Amino acid sequence: MVDIKRFSGSKVTIINQDESVPTFYANNVELFATKFDVRFKMGHIQAIEEDTLKVRGVATVYMSLAHAEAFAAKLNEMLSTIHQIDFDEDKPHDERKPS
């Protein structure tokens, strides 16, 4: 088993970042978990009718609990940083930094 924490902060090299790697937009995510892994069922909302949300599935991603924990920690860190950034469009791009 790979010790995910050992690689936290390591440099990552993507070896196949080209058109063969699919890209999806999702504005709806359902989460499922077992004691072994987490599943992210991602979709795109097509319509809202009365009390029903109609979603077109676009991708399902599975990851181990350790990977999901590392993903969640990094996502929370990134979102926290984004919320601190001053997005004043009048400022030069390099001055829009976390406060």
N, C-alpha and C positions, 0 to 999 in steps of 0.2 A: 504494500500500500504506500502511496506517495504522501509524504508529509507536506501538506499544502502550506502550512505556516512557515516552513523552511524557505519557501519560494516567495513569500510576501515581499513586495518591493523589488523583486528581481526584474531585470531587463527581459522583455518579451519580444521575440522575433516571430512575426507571422510569415509562414513559408509559402502560403498560397493565396495572398490577398489580391485577387483579380476577379474578373467577371464570373468565374466558376463558383464563387462563394455567394450564395443567395443573400439578398437584403430584403427585409420585410418591414412594413410599418404596422404597428399594432397600437390600438387605443383601448384595448380590453385585454386583461390578463386574469385567468383563473389559476389559482394555485392549489396543488394537491401534494400531499406528502405521505411517505411511509417512513418506517424507521431506517430505511436504507437510502432513500433519495427524495428529491423534490422535482415536481413536474410543473412547468409553466406552459399553460395552454393559451396561446396568444391569438388574438383575432382583431378584426376590423369591424366596428359597429356600422351596420348597414341601415338600420331603422329602429325607431322606438315606437311601438304600437301599444297604446293603453298601458298595461303593466308588463309588457314583454320587450326585452332588448334583443334585437335580431343581430347576430354576430356571424361574420364569415371567418371561419378558422383559417389562419395563415401559417402557423407553425407550432410545434410542440417541442419544448426543450427539456431534457432531463439532465439533472446533475446530482452528484453525491451530496450528502449533507455538509461535508467539509467544504466542498466547492461552493455550495449555496451560501454557507456562512461567510466565506471569503468574498463572494460576489455582493452579498447584502452589506457587508462592512464597507467595501469600496464604493458601492452606490451611495450609501449614507454619507460617506466622506465627501464624495463629489457633489451631492445635492446641498450639503451644508456649505461648501465653498461657493457654489453657484448662488445661493441665497444671500451671500455676503458681497457679491460683486455689484458694483455700481454700473448699471447698464445705461447711463446717461449717453445718448447718442451724440451729444455735442462734444464729448471728450474724445481725444485721440484714443485709438484702440489700446495702445500700450499703457494708458492711464486707468483703464477699467480693471482694477485689481480688487481682491478681497480687502475689506476694511479692517 
